[in-house]
């Protein structure tokens, strides 16, 4: 098509969306950068520049290390386990069986619930003594005693990671299923004639052709994990102690409950750099592996 | 042979059923408990041993259900319409022009995915305070739109590239139609499948969001459904109130569950248009 039909003035169509980006993302991030060098508390109109003090304090205190560690564990487990479970479910749902549509719809239902509702329901599941899990274990004759999954240092983080996985499985499964439906049947048949085992068919035909679906699911769950906030906020309030403090939850707590905007901004800048770096590395690696049918 | 096939299928169905039961069990238990009265909360795993709507009555009143529902509908409706218009427009040049700027814009918009909303809120709240802009029930809409743009422009760009050939615009161009008319009269109407996808994927998260609403909305009569749920936060520690809390949970989820029941095909299909196939 000649260039008179597709003119440069087409770019004007992007202006309204760009304005939203500039006003509500670019500008705030620049502001955040500025605040990170101040002792701003969110209210006072006067504040002074204190150099790298906020950053130094963050590195010295341990909040940063703890939050980074929790966020990385949260992300790693939810990406790996969440996608493996979803892929397994998608492979089963892709078999030639009846009522496939019904199963698929049922698997999707948890994704429709608000994080706040999910948080409430799972708080009940984990509640000691009279909660769902404790009652079930009791019925099986197992004394759960003082088991308190959300209330103990060692288990709280894993308990909320499980909720995150549970909430997102429906979405990932649907995306994997759509990917599986793009795998041409004749390719599978050809593989079978060549005597490939079920594992080899999966490893060498399905997985490479699933690459787009894998890229999308891994990228979305990765970003989701790095930005984890909902379940620490609703279910554990970061606790017990700091055991479920994720980066974004720490920023929120510093800014909105402790009112140390300056330090929260510094943590925001560090988190943002970390999220971008990790996402970029993973996305570039995933893209290298993609092939097309 | 035949028998082996039947037993194989049975095994598969059994497998799926077990997986789904485990998956949906917490929701079923919560639903069953929501239909009980407060003095009957001791044995949660006996399903549906009492059916009363008393807890729903309580929850309905406490969360001001009709008002909250209306607020949710207004917030989600305005946001989604704006996202559709802005994202479709922004995607148009990115899909059609093959310059460096176009590629840069595509990555720039997509890059918005990694920005945490909680982080940019600090300066936004501050900016609004210092400019004396009062936060209203409509303020969250601005953030809903911004946060929805990355994924929506991604979907629209992919769809225009793959499914709206440039040739459809040619005759309009020859008839002397300007860019504006070409986009709105010819291209935009062809975007229905991906628009459905954008409405559903973005509509669901906006409908379910409590965070931006919590920051900007302070009046109870302006709260949408998920924000009305926050009022129950303290009840988590008080087991006797769980039936009302569960009833509130299902009232909150009800509108989307009803929509899903009628529009399943679009919900499930909407996730995959443009992202995997496109």
Interface residues (C-beta under 8 A of the other chain):
Chain A: X1 X4 X5 X6 X7 X8 X9 X10 X11 X13 X14 X16 X17 X18 X20 X21 X23 X24 X25 X27 X28 X29 X31 X32 X35 X42 X45 X89 X92 X93 X95 X97 X99 X101 X103 X104 X105 X106 X107 X108 X109 X110 X111 X112 X113 X114 X115 X116 X117 X120 X121 X122 X123 X124 X125 X127 X130 X132 X135 X136 X139 X166 X169 X171 X174 X175 X178 X179 X182 X212 X213 X216 X223 X226 X227 X229 X230 X234 X248 X251 X252 X255 X256 X261 X264 X265 X268 X271 X272 X275 X276 X279
Chain B: X9 X12 X13 X15 X16 X19 X20 X23 X24 X26 X27 X29 X30 X41 X42 X43 X44 X45 X86 X87 X89 X90 X92 X93 X94 X96 X97 X99 X101 X105 X108 X109 X112 X113 X114 X115 X116 X118 X119 X120 X121 X122 X123 X124 X125 X126 X127 X130 X142 X143 X145 X146 X149 X153 X166 X167 X169 X170 X173 X179 X183 X204 X207 X208 X209 X210 X211 X215 X225 X226 X229 X230 X232 X233 X236 X239 X242 X245 X246 X249 X252 X253 X256 X257 X260 X264 X267 X268 X271 X272 X275 X276 X277
